[in-house]
Amino acid sequence: MQKYTTIARWYDAVSAEPVYGVGRRCAVPALGLRRGDRVLDVGCGTGLNVPLLRDRVGDEGLVVGVDRSGEMLDVARGKARAAGHERAAFVEADATRLTRADLGAAGLGPSDDFDAVIFTYSLSLMSDPGGAWDAARRLLRPGAGVAVVDMQPPTGAAVLLSPAARLACRVAGSDITARPWVTVEEDLHDVRRWSLRGGHVQVSVGRLTPQGRPGRPAPCARGG
């Protein structure tokens, strides 16, 4: 996490958003958010998802970003204030141990559930992505929307770019082989997948299913 603390002010400039922004631009609309929804953004960093989410949930909705780096959150708060996003809150917490008590500062009551959660290039950074998913799942209402955007080595014709992709992930501290969406999909139904940027960017969106029911992933759509 230290590297993100150090580069927080410059993160947006070095995050390769022209390459990786396609994942968030695909996932957020696919969540099917409505005005007034409450959305949890886990591993929100500098808040790159916030404008997209706020456009969907409106002034009546709430976006809560969670990140371990207070410096990254300071940048996110500044951007939200500048854009007039008053209903965006940011919580400094370890996503693998996230509880309702951690979210008290965001103005949520003990019984308030989220309508959706999004993980954007964050689960593959964590030492315990399954723990982060378990923690977030306990904060969701039944049928909540779930989106995972993450990375894997490029495939097909783009496999020649695999060394560069692996290097970028190594520098960022991501595990390019983690495939965290696979674990999350076990608890979802109506799953849709997109394989973008030569298979490097993977997007999985579904609905939280009652515990014990298998997910039902649909065939992968390709683009990018």
N, C-alpha and C positions, 0 to 999 in steps of 0.2 A: 504493500500500500504506500510505502514511502515515496516511490517514484511518482504516484499520482498526486501526493501532497506537494511535491517539489514543482511539478509542471502544471498545477491546477490553472493558473492564469493563462497559460498558453495552450492548454489541452485542445481547445476547439480548433486551433490553427494546425496542430500536428496529428489530429485524430483520423486523417484520411476520410473525412466525411463524404467527399465525392465518390468514394468506393463503398463505404459502409452505410451511408445514409439510406441507401435503397432498402435495407432491411427494415428500418423503422417506418419508412414511407409505405411499405407493404403491410406491415403488421398492424399499425394503428387503425387504418380503415377496416381491416378484416375483423377487428374486435367487435364491431357493431355497437359502439358506444352510443348512448343517448344523452340528451341534455339532462343534467341533474345527477348523472352517475358519479360514483366515487371510484377513483382509479389509483392503484398502488403501483409505483414505478420503482422496482427493486434494483439497486445499483445504478441510480439515476445519474451519477457523475455531475457534470455541469449543467444538467437539465435540457439536453438536446431534444428529449421527447416532449417536453412540456408544451411548447406551442402547438404541436400536432394534437396532443391530448386535449388541451384547453379548447381548441377549435371544435372538438366533438362534444365535450360535456358542457360547454357554455359557462356563463357566470353562475348558474345554479349548481354546477358540479364542483367536485373537489379533486385535485391531483395532489397526491402525497408521494414525494420522492424520498427514498431511503438510501443512504450511502455511509460507508465507514469514514470517509475523508471529510473532515470539517472544512478543509480548504476548497475542495471541489464543491461542496454545498454552498459555501460563501459565494462562489461564482454563480451558481444556479439561482440563489436568492436575488443577487444583483440583477441578473437578466430578467427574472420574473417581475421584479419591481419596475424595471425600466419599461417592460411591455405592458404594465398594468394588470398583471395576473394576480389579483388579490387572493383568489381562491386556489393558490398553489402553496403547499406547505412542505417543509424539508426537515427530515429527521436524521440525526447522526446516530447510527446504530449498526451493529453487526447483523447482517441479514440472516445468518444461520441461527441466530438466537432472538430474532425479532418477536416481540410480544405486543399485546394491546397496550400495555403500560407504556411502552416506548412511544406509542402514537398519541398519547394523551396531549402532548404539546401541539399536535396538529389539530386539536379541537374535536377529535372523535370521542364519542362516548364508549363505554365498555361493551355495549351491545351492537355498535355500528359495524356492519360488514361491508366489504368492498364489492363492487359490481364487476371489477376486472383487475387483473394484474399483468404487468409486462416486465420481462427481463430482456434487456437489450445488451448483448455482448458482455453480460455480467456473470452468468453462472459459470462460464468456463474460467473465470478469474478466481473462483472461490475454491478453497480447500475442501469444502463439503457442500457441493451444489444440491445434493439430495436434502440436506438439512435446511438449506435456504428455501427450497420448494415446500418442504413440510411446514416450515414456519409461516410462509405466505398462505398456504392452503387453509390454515386454521383461521385466517382473517377474511376468507371469502364467503359470500353467500352461495347457496346451492345454485348451480347453473351459471356461475360467474364466468366471464370471458378470461381466457388465459393465452398469453402470447409469449413465445420464446424466440428470440433472434440471436443466433450465434454462428459459429464458424466451424468449418472442417477443411481438410486439404482440397484444393480444386480437383475437379474430375474432368473426364473427357479430353477435349482438345485443350482445355485450360490447365491440364496437369503440368505443363511446362512452367507454369507460374507457381507451382507448389513450393519450391525452395524460398521464393520471396515471401509467400504467404506464411510459411513456417517461421521465417526470420522475424516478420512483423509481429506475429503472435508471441514469439519468445521474448522479444523486446518489451511487449506490453504485459507479459506475465500470464498470458492466456494458455490454456491447454487445448491445442487445436484438435486433439483426438478425443476430447471429453464427450462430445455429442449429448449434452445435457437435456435436449428436447426429448430424447428417448425415454428417460425416467419420468419426465413430466407427463408425457402422453399416456402413460399407464393409468393416469387418473382422469383422463379426458374422454369426451365423446365428440362426434362431429368434427374430427380433426381435419384441418386442411394444411397442406404443406406447399412451400415454394422453395425452389432451388435457384439461387441467383448468383450473378457474378462468377459464372463458370463452376457453379456448385460450391463455391467457397462460402457464400452467405446462405444460411439455412433459416427459414421462417416456418414456425409451427404455431397454429392458432386453433383453439378448440374451446369446449365448454366443460367446466368442472362437473364430473359425474359422481353419483353417490358412491361412497367407498365400497370397493369390492367388485365393481363392474369394470370390465375391460374397456379400454378405449377402442374406437373404431376409426382408424386413420383412413382417409381417402387417398386416392392416387396422387402422386406428386405433380404439381404444375411447375413448368420450367419457364424461366424468363431471365431478364437481367441485362 
